[in-house]
């Protein structure tokens, strides 16, 4: 029956070329609205880091100005000490030893593929290989405070409570050690990159309308406070550094950052201090290696893009070819989501796969060209869906991973000339596998509390992607694209929640969508609709549809006649309180009475005899995530 389906491309999923070009400032991030009482905390980090490349240890001084924009009095604060996870006996280590399908990058398989026997790599780390962040002293406005470290969280009892609207200064001295490459962070990864410095500093935990967010670090996702970073990193002068923020002393550091029209400054000694500033971000990351090559490309009406990668003849050609594709990606995302708000973005070889950070990404670089482009597109898309729209990844991981997967699949379809009728088809397959596997948990499950890593991955990436693709089926493709842009404009530099994307879609479409958000994210209810019966009714044909699954949906029905003509019927879902525009511009559409969810069957009449009908198809676009499609189509001889 595939040949009679209406092509996905005929649904009008054409990406708009218009986008607002608003200047974003820190004031936007701190905006307090009298109408909705929105508030968020604010931080200003100043850090001086002295890094020893011989033993992978570093000393740091952190001056943190913390502003309490909440209506609450705070008598305690909390920091994340992520590197403490990379120690034998840590919660991350124990989790690896107890989950059935641990992350393969963090374990050794001592068995076989058929009968695996996993060993945590963290459990085998020696004292000079572990990661740690040790706090040596901490004061509040000059007064020493008491604190204790519990795993990856530092609990701080303040000397004086922080009042609403008050700013305090917290000064900390700390020591750190970089773990061997285990997950994202680490030293000397498998491609030989010396330092992948992610989650490397004492990071203030977020406090919002839900309270403190202090989950232990088990290798999953993050949540951070919006603010400004001023970082000075002193390191062996042979190392080239890239990461978040803007270089403040380019004529000292050189390595391609300098302005060639200005004289370089001579730096004496064996070390060099790299000075970065990153305004209005919620994290800071860097990577360094003595063999990095550094290329720069200016995006027209956009940022400077930096590419840092190893001087390895096997990868140089692919990294050169990547650069124009990365520029196309930047332009695509800025056009179809919203303008990228910073003046630089860096693609850096490092880490153990691909991971997004503020104004940069770390990716492994020894890949095929297609894979290199794919991981770059995905991680760059996270600059919108996480590093501008800063959802709480730990609680709503599907919002950043799923939305990123959605827009990156559209981007890849265009810039790589894939010409796929449905760019989201792989995500639908993944979700349908999960929904019928018996292992699905609601998307509201905390990222660390999935029983299986596979279930987490499919729920976050595939089911999250289908959330948006299927939303387009419900409200129409044009309104979906308007929703994405309005969501970006309304919630950039904030911490949007699932309700925010739902309310944005409601405002754009005029429909009621709480049913959709509830069933898709808070339950494991599935969609299963089908054609139950087709009967002669004089010169007419009576069609009976049935709802087998628990999740509600509106219905698109395609009727194909033996003379080659086609028409569609549309049964809105009553609880939607609205109708989408006709998605098939070239076909006649009949809008039927609403289908109320409680009724398991629904009848409608075709004003032609049954003998004239070749086929009846429920959901011809296949954008509805129906878990059993074999009852969606009835064919006649």
Order of alpha helices (4+ residues) and beta strands (2+ residues): alpha-beta-beta-beta-alpha-beta-beta-beta-beta-beta-beta-beta-beta-beta-beta-beta-beta-beta-beta-beta-alpha-beta-beta-beta-beta-alpha-beta-beta-beta-alpha-alpha-alpha-alpha-alpha-alpha-alpha-alpha-beta-beta-beta-beta-beta-beta-beta-beta
